[in-house]
């Protein structure tokens, strides 16, 4: 007997439909490339480029679709990685993120990456924090270059990432504050010191429009300018723009800024990230109380 001849059977099937045909976040015929596009949606250009490279390397190694990936495939991939613990951890975390997303979307039956741990990274934050005297030495080294001076001063005073600096537009500067577009497209408002604001304003040419960049250079070029300034200041370690961001957080907390304010200025997702600056360069040690 067909459903057409048995209304009660049809009614029973209709009642069961919500359970039998549960909706999924993505269509069942979603391709692997479409899944990748969904996973990368909204991420910054730099993050997208890095994640794409990591995923391509992983797929090339295992030589099969994500739906057919086993735990052993991910472990084999992890064993082939070379470089520093931070570099290897970033690559593994990228694949774990993709596999976790695939499982949440119902693309794969379960998350095979959940059982794999990324290499533990050494906390080297203390090595990436400049003393205040070194920050002033950096600025003194580029005194003859107004643009480099303003760049370094903004990196430090605003606590900006280098990518945030080089993508800053003139229209983002309003009455002593800057609207910063950070990671994941999130925006935040950062108030600058009067001196930093005046330096930036002095860089603007009369013909500049709102869509023009404040620092028309690549992130690599900005990085190189900071390194050259460090060499000119006699700083031996390889200083990067991020050193100035770390230094901002540490120095601000030492001078009495509260954690919440520093977190908002730097755009940290978690207060725990900001709290690392409290321990990177401790003011006290129990060794201070010993005889030697």
N, C-alpha and C positions, 0 to 999 in steps of 0.2 A: 504493500500500500504506500502510495506517495504522500508527501506532505499536503498536496492539494486536496487529497481525499480524507485527510485526518487533521482537522483544525486544532484539536487538542495538542497534537504533536508539534504543530507550528507554533502554538502559544508557548509550549514548554521550551522550544529552541529559542524563541524571542526573549524569554525570561532569563535564559542562560547566556545570552549574547554578550552582555557586559563582561562576564568572566571569561567566556570562551574566546572572545576577540578583543582582548585588552589593547588599548592604544599604546604605541611605542613612540619615543621621542623623535625618531627618524623613520622614514619609509623603509620597509624591509628590503627593497631593491637598491638601497644606497651603496654606491661604489666606494672603494677604498680612497680614491682621490677626493670624492665628495666628503668623506669622513674627515680627511686631513684638512680640507678647507673649513669645515665646521669647527674643528679643533683649533685652528690657527686664527679664526675670525676675531678681530679686535685686538690682536697682539701687535706690538710695534714692528716696524720694518726690520730692525736689527734682530729682534727675537724670532720673527718669522723666518728670516734667512738662516739663523743658527739652527733652529729646530728642523727646518727642511733638510739641511745638510746632515744632521744627526739621523733623521729618519731614513734618508736615502742610503746612508752607510749601513744602517741596521737591516733594511730590506735587501740590500745587495748581498749582505753576508748570509742571511737565512735563506734567501732565494725562494720564498713562498709568501702567500698572502697573510695578512695579519690574523685572519680567522683561523688559519692553520698553525699559528704560532704556539709553541710549547714553552714551558718554563726552561727547559734545557737550551732552547734557542737563545733566550735572553741571557742565560748564564754563560753560554759560549761567546756571545757578543761582548759581555762584560770582561771576560778573560782575555779578549784580543785587544782591548783598549790600552793605549800607552799615554804617557804624559803625567802631569802632576795629579795628585788626588782630586784637586778642585776641577781640573779639566775632565777627568774621567767621571767624576760625580755628576757634572753638568750634563754629559752625554747620556748617562744612565737615567738620570731624572727626567730628561726629555722623553725617552722611550716609555718610562713608567707612567708619565703623565698622559701620553697618547693611549696606552693600553688601558689605563683607568677610565679615560674618557670613552673609549670604545665599549667597555663593559657597561658603563652607566647609560649609554645610549642604546644598549641592547644589540649592538653590532656584533659583539662576541659574547659567548655564554658566561664567561667569568674573566676576572682580571688576573692574567698569568704573571703580571709584573709585581703584584703585591708581595710576593715572597722574596723578591730581590732587593738587597740593600745597597745603597750607593757607598763608595769608600768614605770613611770618616775623614773630614778635613781638619787640618791644623788651624787653630785660631791664631792668625798672624795679624790681627787688627792693630795691636800695639806697634808693629813695625811700620804701619802705614799712616802714622800720625806725626805731623810735624810739630816742632815747638813754635811758639809764637814768634820767636826771634827769626826762625827759618822762614816763616811766612813773610815777615817784613823784608828779609834778605831777598826773597823771590821778587817782591815788588820793586825793591831797589835795583835789581838786576835788569829790569825792563823799563826803567824810568824814562828812557828816551823813546819808547814806543807806546804811545797812548792807547792803541788798540790792545796790545798784549797786556798792558798794565790793567786796563779795564776788565779784560777777560779773566785774569788771575784774581783780581779783586772780587769780581762777581762770583766766581767759583767758590771762593772762600766765604765771603759775606752772605751770599744767598744760599750756600750749601747745595748748589745745583750739580746735577750730573752733566758730563760733557755733552751728551746728546741733547739735553735740555737747553744748554747754553747756545749751541750752534743752530738750533731751530727756533730760537726766540725771535719774534717779529716786533717791529716798532709799535704796532698796535697793542702788543701785550704789555707795554709800559704805560701805567696810568697813575699819576699823582703819588710817586714814591713807592709804588708797589708793582710787582710783575706777576702776570698770570702765566704760570708754568704748566706745560703739558708734560706729564711724567709717564711712568711705566703704565702700560695697559690703557693709555689714553686718558688716565685720570688727571684732572687739573687741580692745582692748588694756588693760593695767593701767597706771595712772599714779600714781606716788607723789607726794604733795603735801608742801609744807613744813608744819611744825607750825602756823605762823600762819594759813596758808590753810585748813588743815583745821579749826582752831578757829573761824574765821569762818563756814565753811559749817555746822558743827555748831550754832552759835549761831542760825542762821536757822530751824532746824527747830522748828515749833510742836508742843506736846504732843499734839495730835490728828492730826498728820501720820502717814500710813501709808506703807509701802514703795513703793507704786505712785504716790505723789504726786510731782510734779516739784519739783526743787530750785528752779528758776527758772520759775515759771508765767507765761511770756510767750512771744511769738512771736520768731522770729529777727530780724524787722524791728524789733521793740520793743527788743531787746537792742542792735541796731545803733544805734538812735537814742539810747539811753542812753550809749553810748560816745562818740558824736559830741558830745552835749551836754556830757559830761565834758571832752572835748578843748577845746571852746570855753571852758569855765570855767577850764581850765588855761592858756589863752592860746596854745594850739597852733593855728597858722593852717591847716595842711594838713588835708584832710578825712580824719580818722583813722577807720578801720573796725576791727572786732574782729580781723580777720586781721592788722592791723599788730602786735597784741600777740603773736600766734603767731609771726610772722616775727622779732619782737624777742626772743622766748624762745629761738629757735634760735641767733640771732647772739650774744646775750649769754652763753648757756650755753657755746658753743664758745670764746668769748673768755676765759671764766673757767676753762677747762681741761677741760670735759666732752668725752668722746670722741664721734666721729661715730656709732658704733653705738648709744650710749645715747640721743643726741638723736634719732636715726632712730626708735628704738623708742618713745620718749615721744611724738613727733609723729605716729607712724603712717605714715611715708613708705613707699611701696612700693619705692623705690630709694634706695640710699646716695648716688647722684649728686644727687638732689633735695636731700638734707640738705647735701651738700657745697657747694651754691650759697651757703650762708650764710658759708662761709669767705672767699668772694671778693666778697661784696656790700659789705663795709666793711673793706677791707684795712688792716692795721696798719702796713704798710711800703709804700714806693714807691721806685723807682729815682731819682725826682726828689729824694728826701731827700739824695742824694749830690752834687747839683749845687750850683754856686755861687750860683744865683739861684732 
